């Protein structure tokens, strides 16, 4: 079996890894399935909703993960400032 390739509307290209038996499913629930995949040269997990009705759950998850990533980047910027100027604090002792 050849690789299964998915392309996202945003331009991401995901290759679902597998063997002659098919794509490598690494987990599933009633709401979604997890597959081992590669994006560029990085291994990652692709989460696919079991049905169209479950897409809202994945959208919500994506939003929360994006918020966490943005907050982590903000904190990293603050930490970089503290490393450069140790006299400054990050609001905790």
Secondary structure, DSSP 8 states (H G I E B T S, - for coil): ---EEEE-TTS-EEEE-EETTEE-EEEE-SSEEEEEEEETTEEEEEEEESSGGGHHHHHHHHHHHHHHHHHHHHHHHHHHHHHH-TTS--S--
